[in-house]
Amino acid sequence: MTPTQFQKLLLSLPEVIEGAHHGHADFRLGGRVFASLLPDGERAMLKLPLDAQRALVERDPATFAPAAGAWGRAGCTYLVLANVTPTKLRPVATDAWQLAQAAAAARPAKRSPRKRSP
């Protein structure tokens, strides 16, 4: 898979928008980053449910690895783009999208500041 194929797959999911931070592309749902392309052009990151992350890392450690530290413990999972196909990645990307969708739904809407009377 190429970075462009990764980008197209992520943008095919409902309501996903592409942004950027720290010099690389990210993919957001409801304002929450759930995927990104790393600057090296060889890897990407998906934020996954921990059980899904664990299963992928155990099944295919040459492709999937948890990010270091707290990010990895929060579900951020690196993947080697050259080792995945769109067919293999679609269900994993959908898991990340569903997690982001649940998080966006649970986050209360920001309230507008009230105008004060003079």
N, C-alpha and C positions, 0 to 999 in steps of 0.2 A: 504494500500500500504506500502511496505517496502522500506527502502533506496535503496536496490538492484533493486527493480522494478522501482523506480524513475530513477535510474542511467541508466538502460537498455532502458527505454522509451526515455530519453533525448538523449542517444547515437544512437538511431534509426533514429533521425532526420538528414538530410543531412549536412555533413561537420562539425558536432559538435565534438569537442574534449574535453576530460576531463583534467582538471588541478587541482591545489590546491592553496589556499591562506588562510592565517590566520588559519591554522590547519584544514581546511575542504575542501572537494571536490567542484570544481566548473565546470561549463560547458560553453564552449566558442564557438562563431562563429565569424570568421574573427578577432580574437584577443579580442573580447568583451565578458565579462562575462554576461550571461543572466539568469543563474540559478545556484543554489548551494544547497548543503545539509548542514544543520546546525550541529554543533558538538554534539548537544543533541540527534541526531539520530531520533528525533520525528517530526522535521519540515524541510521544504525546503523553498527556496526563488525562485521566478520567477520575472523577470523585465517585467512588462506588460504595454501596453498602458493605460493611465489613465482612459479612459472610461471603459475599460475591468476590471481594478482593482475595480473601483467604483461599477460596476454591480455585480461582484463576492462578494464583501464585503457586499453589501446590501442583496443579495440573500442568502448567506451562511456564516454569520459571525462566526459560530463555526469552520469553515474550513479556511477561508481566512481573513487576516488582513494586512493592510499596515504596512510596517516597520516604525519605529519611525523617526521623523524629515525629513530632506531633502531627505533621501533615499526613504521613503514612498511617498513623494511628487513627486519623479522622477519615480514612478511606481513599486518600489521594494515591493513585496507582499509575505508575509509569508503564508504558508499553512501547515496544520496539516496532516501529511502523513496518519495517521490511519483513517482519514475521507474521503479520496479520493480513487477512483478506477482508474485503467488505462483508462477505457472508459471515466470517468469524467475528467481526467487530460489531455488526449491527445489534445483536442482542446485548452485548456488553455496553454499548453506547446507550441503548434503550434503558438499561438498568440505571446508568448515571443520570439520564434525563428524568426518569421517574423519581429518583431521589431528590433531584433539584426541584421538580414539580411539587413534591410533598413539602419540601422546605419553604418554597415560595408561598404555598397555600397556608402554611402554619404561621408565617410571619405576619404580624398585624400591619395593616396599612398605615403609612405615615400620616399623621394628622397635620393639617395646615395650621400655621400659627394663627391664633385669634387676634383680631384687631381689638385694640383697647380703646375704650371711649375716652374722649378728651376730658 
